[in-house]
Structure formats: C-alpha cells, structure tokens
Amino acid sequence: MMVLDNEYKQLVEHILTSEEFLNLKKCEHHGITRFDHSLKVSYQAYKFAKKHNMDYKSVAIGGLLHDFFDSENISMKEKFISTFTHPLKAEVNALEKFNVNSKESDIIRSHMFPLNLVVPKYKESWLVSLYDKKVALSEFGVKFGYKLRYVSNLSILLLLNFIK
C-alpha cells in the first residue's frame, strides 16, 4: 500500500471518495486495478512536479483522472479501440463530475500521446504522460515478467544449441 502525504490527500480527497471513481477498483488494468494504476501515476507525478516547482495540484488531479472511464463488459475489439479513444471519454467524465480546469483537462486528453495525436500543451501534461508510461511498463513487467524471463531463457538455450 502506498503512503500518501497529507497535502496530496487533501487535494484529491473529493475524487478518491467519489463513488464513480471508486468503481475503477472493479476494472483490471495492466494486472492491477485502474484505481491503483491511476493513483500511482498521479502520486508519482505529483511528487516530481512539487519538487520541480510545477503545477503539482493540476498534476495530482489530472493524473488521477487520466483513465476515468468505464470499460466493464466490453469486447476485446472495443478494449483495443479504447486504447486510442479513452482519453476523450475520461476528459468528458472528469469535466462533468469534477469540473477540472483547462490544464487538468489537457493532462487527461493528451496522456496517450503519441498513440493518439493530441499533443500535450503543458509541461505538466507531458509529465503525466511520461509517468503513465513508466508506471504501465512497471506493471506489465510484474504481470508478464515470468513469461519474459521464460522466453529469454528459451532463446538463450536455442542459441547455445545452434552454436554447438
């Protein structure tokens, strides 16, 4: 369990206690829940932004809401398409439910760049986009790490047999 500082908790408490946001605990995402993924992205980016005198409040909120959309009971095809379309869904939901500001909105809308073609306008948007990728890679490593090790070991064995 991640330990959050008090200022961060105060900034995002209205989101973390929202029934709609709590529903993200039901959505699998990179081997964990979308709630946990969003919290990791938000908090790690917030700490960096605060340390480097950036708009850490917008980073905390935009980072937390970057994947705020519903994807329960959808097909694999729809999940694939969602990779490219979910930022707009998340932005619309964040605007409706939490009245995010323009920077927070841009953070949410552009976090999938370059997979979607919405280029981040703010350094804070770039920051959340990068942390989203960093956290996702880490989560994929945990989820698929043993498979990657198996494939790499098998490749080495095949290569050694070929060399003999």
Contacts in CASP RR format, 6 or more apart in sequence:
PFRMAT RR
TARGET T0000
AUTHOR 0000-0000-0000
METHOD contacts of the structure
MODEL  1
MMVLDNEYKQLVEHILTSEEFLNLKKCEHHGITRFDHSLKVSYQAYKFAK
KHNMDYKSVAIGGLLHDFFDSENISMKEKFISTFTHPLKAEVNALEKFNV
NSKESDIIRSHMFPLNLVVPKYKESWLVSLYDKKVALSEFGVKFGYKLRY
VSNLSILLLLNFIK
2 39 0 8 1.000
2 40 0 8 1.000
2 43 0 8 1.000
4 43 0 8 1.000
8 43 0 8 1.000
8 46 0 8 1.000
8 60 0 8 1.000
9 16 0 8 1.000
11 46 0 8 1.000
11 57 0 8 1.000
11 60 0 8 1.000
11 61 0 8 1.000
12 42 0 8 1.000
12 60 0 8 1.000
12 61 0 8 1.000
12 64 0 8 1.000
14 98 0 8 1.000
15 21 0 8 1.000
15 61 0 8 1.000
15 64 0 8 1.000
15 65 0 8 1.000
15 98 0 8 1.000
16 22 0 8 1.000
16 39 0 8 1.000
16 64 0 8 1.000
18 97 0 8 1.000
18 98 0 8 1.000
20 68 0 8 1.000
20 93 0 8 1.000
20 97 0 8 1.000
21 35 0 8 1.000
21 64 0 8 1.000
21 65 0 8 1.000
21 68 0 8 1.000
21 97 0 8 1.000
22 35 0 8 1.000
23 70 0 8 1.000
24 33 0 8 1.000
24 34 0 8 1.000
24 35 0 8 1.000
24 38 0 8 1.000
24 67 0 8 1.000
24 68 0 8 1.000
25 33 0 8 1.000
25 34 0 8 1.000
25 35 0 8 1.000
25 36 0 8 1.000
26 33 0 8 1.000
26 72 0 8 1.000
27 33 0 8 1.000
27 34 0 8 1.000
27 35 0 8 1.000
27 70 0 8 1.000
27 71 0 8 1.000
27 72 0 8 1.000
28 34 0 8 1.000
29 36 0 8 1.000
29 37 0 8 1.000
29 67 0 8 1.000
29 139 0 8 1.000
30 37 0 8 1.000
30 136 0 8 1.000
30 139 0 8 1.000
30 140 0 8 1.000
30 143 0 8 1.000
31 139 0 8 1.000
31 142 0 8 1.000
31 143 0 8 1.000
32 139 0 8 1.000
34 67 0 8 1.000
37 67 0 8 1.000
37 135 0 8 1.000
37 136 0 8 1.000
37 139 0 8 1.000
38 63 0 8 1.000
38 64 0 8 1.000
38 65 0 8 1.000
38 66 0 8 1.000
38 67 0 8 1.000
38 68 0 8 1.000
39 64 0 8 1.000
40 135 0 8 1.000
41 63 0 8 1.000
41 64 0 8 1.000
41 66 0 8 1.000
41 128 0 8 1.000
41 131 0 8 1.000
41 132 0 8 1.000
41 135 0 8 1.000
42 59 0 8 1.000
42 60 0 8 1.000
42 61 0 8 1.000
42 62 0 8 1.000
42 63 0 8 1.000
42 64 0 8 1.000
42 66 0 8 1.000
42 128 0 8 1.000
43 60 0 8 1.000
44 131 0 8 1.000
44 134 0 8 1.000
44 135 0 8 1.000
45 59 0 8 1.000
45 60 0 8 1.000
45 63 0 8 1.000
45 127 0 8 1.000
45 128 0 8 1.000
45 131 0 8 1.000
46 56 0 8 1.000
46 59 0 8 1.000
46 60 0 8 1.000
46 63 0 8 1.000
48 54 0 8 1.000
48 127 0 8 1.000
48 131 0 8 1.000
49 55 0 8 1.000
49 56 0 8 1.000
49 59 0 8 1.000
49 60 0 8 1.000
49 124 0 8 1.000
49 127 0 8 1.000
50 56 0 8 1.000
54 123 0 8 1.000
54 124 0 8 1.000
54 127 0 8 1.000
55 103 0 8 1.000
55 122 0 8 1.000
55 124 0 8 1.000
58 101 0 8 1.000
58 103 0 8 1.000
58 104 0 8 1.000
58 107 0 8 1.000
58 122 0 8 1.000
58 124 0 8 1.000
59 107 0 8 1.000
59 124 0 8 1.000
59 127 0 8 1.000
59 128 0 8 1.000
61 98 0 8 1.000
61 100 0 8 1.000
61 104 0 8 1.000
62 94 0 8 1.000
62 100 0 8 1.000
62 104 0 8 1.000
62 107 0 8 1.000
62 108 0 8 1.000
62 128 0 8 1.000
63 107 0 8 1.000
63 108 0 8 1.000
63 111 0 8 1.000
63 128 0 8 1.000
63 131 0 8 1.000
63 132 0 8 1.000
65 90 0 8 1.000
65 93 0 8 1.000
65 94 0 8 1.000
65 98 0 8 1.000
65 100 0 8 1.000
65 104 0 8 1.000
65 108 0 8 1.000
66 87 0 8 1.000
66 90 0 8 1.000
66 107 0 8 1.000
66 108 0 8 1.000
66 111 0 8 1.000
66 128 0 8 1.000
66 132 0 8 1.000
67 86 0 8 1.000
67 90 0 8 1.000
68 90 0 8 1.000
68 93 0 8 1.000
68 94 0 8 1.000
68 97 0 8 1.000
68 108 0 8 1.000
69 82 0 8 1.000
69 86 0 8 1.000
69 89 0 8 1.000
69 90 0 8 1.000
69 93 0 8 1.000
71 78 0 8 1.000
71 79 0 8 1.000
71 82 0 8 1.000
71 86 0 8 1.000
74 82 0 8 1.000
82 89 0 8 1.000
83 112 0 8 1.000
83 115 0 8 1.000
84 112 0 8 1.000
84 115 0 8 1.000
84 116 0 8 1.000
85 116 0 8 1.000
86 112 0 8 1.000
87 108 0 8 1.000
87 109 0 8 1.000
87 110 0 8 1.000
87 111 0 8 1.000
87 112 0 8 1.000
87 116 0 8 1.000
87 118 0 8 1.000
88 109 0 8 1.000
90 108 0 8 1.000
90 109 0 8 1.000
91 100 0 8 1.000
91 105 0 8 1.000
91 108 0 8 1.000
91 109 0 8 1.000
94 100 0 8 1.000
94 104 0 8 1.000
94 105 0 8 1.000
94 108 0 8 1.000
95 105 0 8 1.000
100 108 0 8 1.000
103 122 0 8 1.000
103 124 0 8 1.000
103 125 0 8 1.000
106 120 0 8 1.000
106 121 0 8 1.000
106 122 0 8 1.000
106 125 0 8 1.000
107 120 0 8 1.000
107 122 0 8 1.000
107 124 0 8 1.000
107 125 0 8 1.000
107 128 0 8 1.000
107 129 0 8 1.000
109 118 0 8 1.000
110 116 0 8 1.000
110 118 0 8 1.000
110 119 0 8 1.000
110 120 0 8 1.000
110 121 0 8 1.000
110 125 0 8 1.000
110 129 0 8 1.000
111 120 0 8 1.000
111 125 0 8 1.000
111 128 0 8 1.000
111 129 0 8 1.000
111 132 0 8 1.000
112 118 0 8 1.000
112 129 0 8 1.000
112 132 0 8 1.000
113 119 0 8 1.000
113 120 0 8 1.000
113 129 0 8 1.000
120 126 0 8 1.000
120 129 0 8 1.000
141 148 0 8 1.000
END
